Amino acid sequence: MGEKRTGEQPTDGTESHDPDFPEAFLAFMRQGWRDTTLPVGPREEAPNHAKRRAALSSAFPGETLVIPTGGDKTRANDTEYRFRPGSDFAYLTGDHDPDGVLVLRPNGSGHDATLYMRPRSSRDNDEFFRSRHGELWVGRRHTLAEKSTELGLPTADLSELDAALADLAPGRTRVLRGFDARVDAAVRPYDGPRADGQPARDRELAISISELKLVKDEWEIAQLQDAIDATVRGFEDVARALPADRAVSERLLEGIFALRARHDGNDVGYGSIVGAGEHGTVLHWVHNHGVTRPGELLLMDMGVENRNLYTADVTRVLPVDGRFTPLQRQVYDIVYASQQAGIEAVRPGVKFKDVHLTCMRVLAEGLHDLGLLPVSVDEAMDEKSTVYRRWTLHGFGHMLGLDVHDCANARKENYREGTLGEGYVLTVEPGLYFQPEDDLVPAELRGIGIRIEDDVLVTKTGAVNLSAGLPRTADEVETWLAQQREAGPRLPG
């Protein structure tokens, strides 16, 4: 590593404010280091990733496929956000380190896979102690051989990537774009962009990976269950710390759940929504700067992302003082009935849209019973009307997996306008939301927001609620909340 000149912008992982060390110090730092090895072995899930690469290979015979994970994102100056690998890259490799690029080259009968990665910082230069990529800054990285052993995947030094990309024919290459600017620039798009800005050929690669992810294998289902079980513990932690008779901040409750997520998993799977009172009517309330109040409801939409990056997505509504009021319970029961009808409708071959309509009809009927619909239920459900949506706002659910909104690049005919298949995992999460400024509802309803969300596996014969470890009915919620409070606060461990 060469010395930086004053004012020169560093590109080697050092920073402009780093000192120019005297040669005596540099010579001293280069000596007296004992070598170490990592105790790595093949991961049990490595064959699963190999099967996924093979499936992707069969979809694009004779073409080179380039899938990067992306790198660290700057938060401010020389501080960065915690790295989280690209979901598609992780799905195909199992690797969680930054900067990696998977290249699948055709070999006549399939593809040869190579993972280009940043290898262990060598003691042959000063990177290990001077660079922000070095071992003394970020810890011991894998050698190429160690990573290959762990993932069951040939590896190559990231420094060789430019040469590997330079000879790729645009017309026979597809790139998962938007993750690595270096890769995007190195491989020129073959065709013009679609309406969404992506080159059409590359967009087809993103679609293919997304649709492979629709069906979860046995290992993936176990990962989701692991994330959901940790989420159940996180909700218990929050309930145990939620006082019935005084206010506490939404951020305190958010933090308690985040502690469980970091202890039992990798992180939260998305920004936790902790909405007390009228904040529960805001679908993506992530400010979490309010406080709970006895007599009001607390809506919490939270999920743990486990150590293999699969995430739960669960919502529960709790009465802060331990008991629903009659009106709160009436609204809660409508939402519960809607969710139950949706879960019962889930099975292979059922249209995604039909599950949605099943949930929405129950909500529309409930809104009619509350005297809110300006028309009949049938008129409200008509596609030319849908006035009921003023209070339901969103659909019944979405796919779940490595992302909280998994399979987002799948074609609509295979997702929103398609049918459910065995091995799909999706949320069922209807809700009713009465905004505090809505003059079309009685004053006593304003500020009430209720959503019940569970994570459901589609089986051969129907559905299994993977998040059944948390209560769903109003009576069960009240009993469970009392039990958690009686047990008292706890730390993960």
C-alpha positions, 0 to 999 in steps of 0.5 A: 500500500503506497503512502497517500499524498496530502489531499489525495482521495483514498481508494484503498480502505484508508481515510483522508484523515489517517496519519502518515506513519513513520517508516520505523512504525511501519516496519515494526507493525509488519513483524511478529504476527502468528498465523491463524486458521478458521475452524470451517467445515462444509455448511449443511445447507450448502447443497440447497444453495447448489440446487438453487444455482442449478435451477437458475442455470437451467433457466438460462442455458448458454448465458453468463449470469452475474449476481453481486451482493453489494458493499457497505453503505456509508452512513456518514463520513467514514461510518457505515451501516451494518452490512446485510447481503443482497437477498438473491445473492444470499439465496444462491450462495449462503455467503454473508460477506460484503463485496462478493460477486457470483458469476455463473459461466456456461460450460456446455452442459450447465454452468460453472460457478465462481464466487469472487470475494475479498480474501483475508488481508495478507501480512505481505502488505499493510492492509491488515492494520491500515485499511478499513478492510483490514483484519485489525479493523473488521476481524479475520476474513476467510481465505479463498480456500476457507470460504470455498470449503464452507460454501462448497463453491469455487472462489477467486480473488475479488481483484480478478473480477474486472478481468473476468467481466471484461470479456463477457459478451453483452448479448450472452450475459445477464446482470442482477443490477443495482447492487454493485456500481462496479459490476453495472459499469463493467457489463454494458446492457445489451438492450434498452431499459424497460419502463422501470428503468432496468434492461429487459434481459437483466430484468428477466434474471431478477424475475427468475430468481424471485420466482424460484424463491416462491416455493420454500424447501424444508430447510427454508421453512425451518429457518422461517420457523426459527425467526418466528419463534424468536419473534414470539419471544420478542413479543413476550418480552415487550408484553412483560415490560408493558405497564397497565397503569402508566405511560411508556414510550413506543421506543422503549418497547421497540428497543426491547424487541430489538434486543431479542432480535439481535440476541436470537437472530441477526437483526429486526427484519424491517423497521419495527412498527410500534403504534400506541393509540392513534398511531396504530392507524398509520400503516408504516408508523416507524417514528415510534416517538409516542407513548402508551396510555391506559384505555388505548390500544397498542399495535405492534408489527415486528419480526426477527430476522434470523441468523440465516436472514429469513424474517418473520412478520407478525402483528398483534394489538394489545389493550394497554390496561389489559382489557378491550373496551366493548367497542374495541373488542367489536372492531377486533372481532371483525378483523379476527373473523376476516383473518380466520376466513383468509387462513381457512381459504389458503390452499394450493390452487386457490387464487391469491386474489380470492384470499384477498376478496375473502378477507375483504368481504368479512371486513366490509360486512363488519363495516356495514354492521358498524353503520359505516358503509354508504352502500350495501356490502355487495355494492362496496365490494364491486370493483367499480366501487371498493369504498370499503377500502377507506378503512381497510387500506391494504391487501390481505398479505404478501410472500415471506422469506429472505425478505419481509416482502419476498419474491417482489420481482415475480411476474404478477401472473405468478404472484398477485394474479396467480394461484398459491402453491404448496411450499409458499409462505405468506402473511395473512394480515387484514386490518381496520383503521379509523383515522383520528380526523375521519369525520365519516366515523363516530368520534368513539371509533376515531384513532382505533387501528387494528391489524392481526398478522400471522405467517402461514405455510401452504401445505398439500391440504391447506395452511399451517399458521407458523406463528400460532405461538401468539394469541389471536382471539380477544379473550386469548390476548387478554389472558396471555397479556395477564400471564406475561405481566405476572411472569415479569420482565426478562433478559434474553438468554 
